[in-house]
Structure formats: structure tokens, C-alpha cells
Amino acid sequence: MNLTIYMPAITGGLLIGISACLLLLFNGRIAGLSGIINGLISPEKNEILWRTVFIVSLLGGATFHYYFFNHTPFTTDTFSPVFMITGGLLVGFGTRMGGGCTSGHGVCGLGRLSLRSLIATMTFMLTAIITVFIFRHIFNII
């Protein structure tokens, strides 16, 4: 079995786990992206620096990977802008309704053995599976 094709996913997963652990260890915070970004939109005292560093590091890592490894995970040429905007708004709504995002619940919450995060992550995944099934097999869009 050739594991080299899985190296980007393995490396990405390790980096996400390490960054989540370091943020919790050094800052006592959960690495939930929706909460981090929301904290930048309506900041509290002494909260801007670490949130900005986290987001810039996240974007910097993706940029580094793109330019130095010349690897694009997928192209968005075939995606409708209407579906992309609608999907983004629905994700934002679901994040608010679920009290967190996939990174907060799926990475950090499951790592802390949170039942609430387990239920939220199962809901995220089931919704994603149903959505892909509907769009691929019923509407033949994706």
C-alpha cells in the first residue's frame, strides 16, 4: 500500500491536532474557527492578537502548501456561485444553531470526549451525506 498519496491528509490532520492542542495548552482556548472569527468581529479586551495570529497562520499554512507543493485539492470552476454563497450562509447559520463548528466540535470536542460534540459532529456528517446524495443522485448537480 502506497501511503505517499495520503501524506497531505495525514500531515494536515497532524497539524490541525497539534495547533488545537497548543492553543488549548498555551491559551486555554478551544480551536473552533467560528468562535475565533466571531471573536474578531466583536472583540473583547486582549482577544484580538491571538485570534489574528491563529487565522493568519491558518491562511499562511494553506498558502505555503499551495506555492511550495503546487497542490490544489480541487477546483471551484464547476461550482455555481449561487450554490457556494447559499452553502456558506447555511454553514454560518448551522454553526450558530449548533453552538460551534466542525473544528470546535469535531476536533476539540471529540478530543475532550464531549457528548454534545459527538452529537453535533454526527449531525454535521449526516447532513453532509444527505446533502451530497440529494445533489448528486437526485438533482445531478455535483
N, C-alpha and C positions, 0 to 999 in steps of 0.2 A: 504494500500500500504506500503510495506516494504522498507524504504529509506536506510537501512543499506547497501544494495548491491551497492548503488550509492555513498557511502561515500568516497571511494578512488578518484572517479572522481570529486566530489564536493570539497573535500579537495585540490586536485591537482589544480583545477581551481581557487580556492581562493588564494592558494599560488602563482600561476603564476600572478594573478591580483595584489596581494599585492607587489610582487617583482618588477613588472613593474612600479607600482605607486611609490615605494620607490626609484627606480633607477632614475625615472624622477624628483621626488621631491628633492633628495639629490645631484644628479649628472647632472641633466638636459639632460639626455640621454634616447634614446628610447631603449627598451629591445628587439632588434632584434638580434637573435642569429647569423645569418650570418654576420651581421655587427660587432658584438662583436668579433667573431672568426677571421674575416678578419683583424680587428684591432690588434689582437695578432700576426698575420702572418707578417704584415707590420706595426709595431707600430709607433705611434707618441709620442712625449715627454709627459710625465706624463699620459700616457694612459694605461700602462701595468697593474698596480696594480688593478684598479677597474675591468678591464676585466678579469683578472686572478681570482679574488675573486668571480666574478659572475659565471664563468664556474666551479670553484671548488665547489661552493655552490650548483650549479645545479647537478653536479655529486654526491656530498655528500648527498644531499637530496634523490636522487634515491637509492643510496647505503644504506642509513639509512632505507628507506622504505623496501627494499628487505630483509635486515637482521633482522629487528625488527618485521616486519609484515608477513614475509615469503610469500610474494605475488609476483608472476611473471605474468605480464599482458598477455604474450603469449610466446610460444616457437618458436625459429627460426630453429628448427631441419628440418622442411619440406621445408624450403626456399632454393632455389638454390643460391649458392654463386655468380654465374654469374648474376642472376636477382638482387641480393642485390647490387652488385657493380655497375651494369648498372643503377639501380634506384638511387643510391647515386650520381652518376655522373650527371644524368638527373636533380635531385633536385638541385644540385650545379649550373648547367647551367641555370635552370629556376629561381633560386634565383638571379643570376647576371642579367639575362634578365629582370626580374620583378622589379629590384631595391629594393629587400628586400625579406624576408622570411615570413612564416606564422605567426611567433611570432611578427615580426615587423609590418606587415600589419594587420594581423587578430586580435591581442590582442591590440597593442598600436594604430595603425592607425584607427581602427574602434572606439576605445575609444575616439579618438580626432575628430571623425566624418569626416574623410578624404575620399573624393570621390575616389581619386586614390587608397586608401587602400581597399575600398569597391569593386571596380572593380578588383583589384588584388586578393582579397580573393575569390570573386565569380569565378574567373578564376581558382584559385588553386582547389577549391572544385569541379567545373565542370570537370576539367581534372582528378581529383582523381576518381570521379564517373564513368566517361567514361573508364578509365584505368581498374578499378576493374570489370566493366561489361565485357569488352573485354577479360580479363584474366580468369574470372570465367565462363562466358557463351559461349564464342566463342572458346577459346583455352583450357578450362577446366584445367587450370594450378593451380590456387589457390583454 
